[in-house]
Amino acid sequence: MLAVGIKELKAKLSEYVRAAKAGETVLVTDRGEVVAALGPPASRVREVEPSDIEAKLAELERRGELTRARLPKKGWTWNPVGLGLPAGTIDRILDDLRRDVDLE
C-alpha cells in the first residue's frame, strides 16, 4: 500500500495509475489525512451490448420476475408484485402492533 500527497499525485499520476492497475492501493493524502484511495476495480466491468440487456430483461419477464413498462417513460407506474407473504399477514402484524401500543 502506498501513500502519496495530492501534489505528488498530480506530478506523477501516470506512475500511480500504473501501480493501481498492477493491483497496488494508493492512498491519497491531504495534509497528512487520507482523503481518497486509488486502486484496481473490484471486478473488471465488461461492456454490455444493448441486445444482451434486452435478452436478460426478456428472460426475467418470462420467469415472472419482472413486469416491463407498457407506457412511455413519462407515464410509467410501478406494478408491485408483493412480498410473497400469505394474504392477511400484514393485517395480523399491524393488529399485534396496535395491541402492544394499547397496553401501555
BELFENSUL-V737695 format. One record per backbone hydrogen bond with DSSP energy under -1.0 kcal/mol. NH is the residue of the N-H (numbers start at 1). CO is the residue of the C=O. If there is no record, write none. Layout:
((NH,CO) (NH,CO))
//
This chain:
((2,25) (4,27) (6,29) (9,5) (10,6) (11,7) (12,8) (16,12) (17,13) (18,14) (19,15) (20,16) (21,17) (22,18) (23,20) (24,19) (26,38) (27,2) (28,36) (29,4) (30,33) (33,30) (35,28) (36,28) (38,26) (53,49) (54,50) (55,51) (56,52) (57,53) (58,54) (59,55) (60,56) (61,57) (62,58) (63,59) (64,61) (65,60) (75,72) (76,73) (89,86) (92,88) (93,89) (94,90) (95,91) (96,92) (97,93) (98,94) (99,95) (100,96) (101,97) (102,98) (103,99))
//
